[in-house]
Structures are given as C-alpha cells and as structure tokens.
Amino acid sequence: MTRSFKETYSDIKIASPLKRLGAFIYDMMLIIALLMVSTGIITMGFNDGESVQGPLFQSFLFILVYLFLSFFWMRNGQTLGMLAWRLRVQTTEGERLNAKQCLLRYIVGILSLLAGGVGFLWMFISKQKMTWHDLASGTHVVELPKRAKILE
C-alpha cells in the first residue's frame, strides 16, 4: 500500500535556493561523518592502508552515500537536513520517489557538482526553480508549511 504525498495544504511552494543550500550543507556534514565513521571501521579491520585506497573501497563509499540518501528520499522525501529546513523532495505529481528516480537524482546531482555546480545553479535560470537532477528524475523540492501550534 503506497501512501500519497499529496497534501491538502494550499500553501506548499517550490523551495527557495537558500533553503535548499541550507539543507544541502546540513546533509553534507552528516554524510562526511558517515564516511569518516565507515572508513574508520574498515581501516581498523585491515592492517595495510592500501585496502582502503582502491576503486573497490571508493565504490563502497559511493554506494553507501546513495543508500543513505535514497533511504530518506523513498521513505518520507526528507533527508535530515531537509527535515530541519521543512523541505521535501517529491515527484512532480506529488508522490514518493522510487528507486530509479533516486538513482537518477543521485548520479545527475554528482555530475552537477563535478560540472562546477552548474547543475545546481540551473535553479536560478529555470522558471520552475529546478536543478539538473530535478529535471532528470522528474522531481522537485517543495517547502512545507509551518505546523500550527496548538495552544492548551
């Protein structure tokens, strides 16, 4: 049973680039910590430092980051950084992402960074404020409204 992301909020809007940057920085700090811990654990298991320098280890880290991000994107559309900034990634129809969309989003996002960030800067040119990885995966990042505080 798939739950829909479609909300009854009338004030959901496309996320601003500044909020997206804030969430990105927050998530990068978490990802760096994840990479440091996993590298430390694997390094302790090997006596030689060469075991953690090859393409196999780099592939492991690449897949680890993908699994980390896609877990959150498919689960509720929010990484921890996005949660802090009240952002959510969803399909353009307002649904959850599937594994193919997560993979496209991840790979094109990395290519965007390798291109000097041009794929991210694209949101300033795009009328829909979409990055290259948004366009490639059929997704967009929305800003969720503040929840009303209940006074008791």
C-alpha positions as CSV (number, residue, x, y, z in Angstrom):
1,M,0.0,0.0,0.0
2,T,1.6,3.3,-1.1
3,R,0.9,6.4,0.8
4,S,0.4,9.5,-1.2
5,F,2.4,12.7,-0.5
6,K,-0.3,14.8,-1.8
7,E,-1.2,17.3,0.8
8,T,-4.3,19.4,1.4
9,Y,-2.0,22.4,2.1
10,S,-2.8,25.3,-0.3
11,D,0.5,27.0,0.6
12,I,3.0,24.3,-0.5
13,K,5.5,26.0,-2.8
14,I,8.8,25.3,-4.6
15,A,11.7,25.6,-2.1
16,S,13.9,28.6,-2.3
17,P,17.5,28.1,-3.3
18,L,18.7,29.5,0.0
19,K,16.8,26.9,2.0
20,R,18.0,24.1,-0.4
21,L,21.5,25.3,0.2
22,G,21.0,25.1,4.0
23,A,19.6,21.6,3.8
24,F,22.5,20.6,1.5
25,I,25.1,21.9,3.9
26,Y,23.4,20.1,6.8
27,D,23.3,16.8,4.9
28,M,26.9,17.1,3.7
29,M,28.0,17.4,7.3
30,L,26.1,14.2,8.1
31,I,27.5,12.4,5.0
32,I,31.0,13.4,5.9
33,A,30.5,12.0,9.4
34,L,29.1,8.8,7.9
35,L,32.1,8.4,5.6
36,M,34.6,9.1,8.4
37,V,33.0,6.5,10.7
38,S,32.7,3.8,8.0
39,T,36.3,4.5,6.8
40,G,37.5,4.2,10.4
41,I,35.7,0.9,10.9
42,I,37.0,-0.6,7.7
43,T,40.5,0.8,8.3
44,M,40.6,-0.9,11.7
45,G,39.8,-4.2,10.1
46,F,42.8,-4.0,7.7
47,N,46.5,-3.9,8.7
48,D,47.6,-2.3,5.5
49,G,46.3,1.2,4.4
50,E,46.2,0.1,0.7
51,S,42.9,-1.8,1.3
52,V,41.0,1.4,1.8
53,Q,42.5,3.3,-1.1
54,G,41.4,1.3,-4.2
55,P,38.5,1.6,-6.5
56,L,36.6,-1.1,-4.6
57,F,36.6,1.0,-1.4
58,Q,35.7,4.1,-3.3
59,S,32.8,2.2,-4.9
60,F,31.7,1.1,-1.5
61,L,31.6,4.7,-0.3
62,F,29.7,5.9,-3.4
63,I,27.1,3.2,-2.8
64,L,26.9,3.9,0.9
65,V,26.1,7.6,0.3
66,Y,23.5,6.6,-2.3
67,L,21.8,4.1,0.1
68,F,21.8,6.8,2.8
69,L,20.1,9.4,0.7
70,S,17.7,7.1,-1.2
71,F,16.5,5.6,2.1
72,F,15.3,9.0,3.2
73,W,14.1,10.1,-0.2
74,M,11.9,7.0,-0.6
75,R,10.8,6.8,3.0
76,N,9.3,10.3,3.5
77,G,11.0,12.5,0.9
78,Q,13.2,14.2,3.6
79,T,16.8,13.8,4.5
80,L,17.7,15.0,8.0
81,G,18.8,18.4,6.5
82,M,15.6,18.7,4.6
83,L,13.6,17.9,7.7
84,A,15.3,20.7,9.6
85,W,14.5,23.2,6.8
86,R,11.0,21.9,6.2
87,L,11.7,20.7,2.7
88,R,10.6,17.6,0.9
89,V,11.6,16.0,-2.4
90,Q,8.7,14.5,-4.3
91,T,7.7,13.7,-7.9
92,T,6.2,16.5,-9.9
93,E,2.8,14.8,-9.3
94,G,3.4,15.0,-5.5
95,E,4.2,11.3,-5.0
96,R,7.1,9.5,-3.3
97,L,10.3,8.8,-5.2
98,N,11.0,5.3,-6.5
99,A,14.5,3.7,-6.7
100,K,15.0,4.7,-10.3
101,Q,14.3,8.3,-9.6
102,C,16.6,8.2,-6.5
103,L,19.4,6.8,-8.6
104,L,18.9,9.4,-11.4
105,R,18.8,12.1,-8.8
106,Y,22.0,10.9,-7.1
107,I,24.0,10.4,-10.3
108,V,23.0,13.6,-12.0
109,G,23.5,15.5,-8.7
110,I,27.1,14.3,-8.6
111,L,27.6,15.2,-12.3
112,S,26.2,18.7,-11.5
113,L,28.8,19.1,-8.7
114,L,31.6,17.9,-10.9
115,A,30.5,20.4,-13.6
116,G,31.4,23.1,-11.1
117,G,27.9,23.3,-9.6
118,V,26.3,24.4,-12.8
119,G,23.5,21.9,-12.4
120,F,22.6,23.4,-9.1
121,L,22.9,26.9,-10.3
122,W,20.4,26.0,-13.0
123,M,17.6,26.6,-10.5
124,F,18.3,30.4,-10.8
125,I,17.6,30.2,-14.6
126,S,14.7,27.7,-14.5
127,K,11.3,29.2,-14.1
128,Q,10.3,26.2,-12.0
129,K,13.5,26.5,-9.8
130,M,14.6,23.0,-10.8
131,T,18.1,21.7,-10.8
132,W,19.5,19.3,-13.4
133,H,18.9,16.4,-11.0
134,D,15.3,17.6,-10.5
135,L,14.8,17.6,-14.3
136,A,16.4,14.3,-14.9
137,S,14.5,12.5,-12.2
138,G,11.1,14.2,-12.6
139,T,11.2,15.5,-9.1
140,H,11.2,18.9,-7.3
141,V,11.9,20.1,-3.8
142,V,9.0,21.8,-2.0
143,E,8.8,23.8,1.2
144,L,6.4,22.5,3.7
145,P,4.3,25.0,5.7
146,K,4.9,25.5,9.4
147,R,2.6,23.4,11.5
148,A,0.1,25.3,13.5
149,K,0.9,25.3,17.2
150,I,-1.9,24.0,19.4
151,L,-2.4,26.1,22.5
152,E,-3.5,24.2,25.5
